[in-house]
Structure formats: structure tokens, C-alpha cells
Amino acid sequence: MDIPDIIGFELAEASKLLVQAGFYISDIKVIAPPGDESGYYDDTYRVIRHVCPGGNNVVLHVCKPL
């Protein structure tokens, strides 16, 4: 199964596309500057990377938009 091209998408839209394609988001990791590691994110954060650890699971790396 190919993961949809979601790099640069807002988390809300990327999540919707992944679910429609049959994937499950197993984790969301926030990429932030040192000292700003709260782990908080919302649907406006942008997907900068995705990792497929196996099966239909996907781990998303997101960052706060500028």
C-alpha cells in the first residue's frame, strides 16, 4: 500500500487522507526547537515527515506553521 503524498499538509487534512487510504496513525511526534518541547499540537500543524513502521500504521512528524 502506498502512503498518500501528505508532506506539507495540515494535520487535519493529512489525517483524513490517510484514513481514506486505509492507514492508521499510530503516533504523532512534534518537531520543535530545543527548549520548546511541549509535545502540544493541533490540526493546523504541518506534516514534515511520515514513517511506516509496518502494516498500515503510520507515524507522523509535524511542526508548527510559521
C-alpha positions in Angstrom: 0.0 0.0 0.0 1.4 3.4 -0.9 1.1 6.2 1.6 -0.6 9.3 0.0 1.7 12.3 -0.5 0.8 14.3 2.6 4.1 16.3 3.2 3.2 19.9 3.8 -0.4 19.2 4.5 -2.1 20.4 7.7 -2.6 17.6 10.1 -6.4 17.6 9.8 -6.3 17.1 6.0 -3.4 14.6 6.2 -5.3 12.5 8.7 -8.4 12.5 6.6 -6.4 11.3 3.5 -4.6 8.6 5.4 -7.8 7.2 6.9 -9.5 7.2 3.5 -6.5 5.3 2.1 -6.8 2.7 4.9 -4.0 3.8 7.2 -3.9 4.1 11.0 -1.9 7.0 12.6 -0.1 5.2 15.4 1.8 8.2 16.7 2.3 11.9 16.1 5.6 13.4 17.0 6.1 17.2 17.3 9.3 18.5 15.9 10.3 21.8 17.7 13.3 23.9 18.5 15.3 23.0 21.6 13.5 24.2 24.8 10.1 24.2 23.1 9.3 20.5 23.6 5.8 20.6 25.0 4.5 17.9 22.7 1.4 20.0 22.1 -0.1 20.1 18.5 -3.3 21.0 16.8 -4.9 20.4 13.4 -3.1 23.3 11.9 0.4 21.8 12.4 2.1 20.7 9.1 3.3 17.2 8.3 7.0 17.3 7.6 7.7 13.5 7.5 5.9 10.2 7.8 7.3 6.8 8.8 5.6 3.5 8.1 6.8 1.1 10.8 4.8 -1.8 9.4 1.5 -2.8 8.1 -0.9 0.1 7.8 0.5 2.0 10.7 1.9 5.5 10.1 3.9 7.8 12.4 3.6 11.5 11.5 6.2 14.1 12.3 4.6 17.6 12.5 5.8 21.1 13.1 4.1 24.4 14.0 3.4 26.5 10.9 5.2 29.8 10.5 
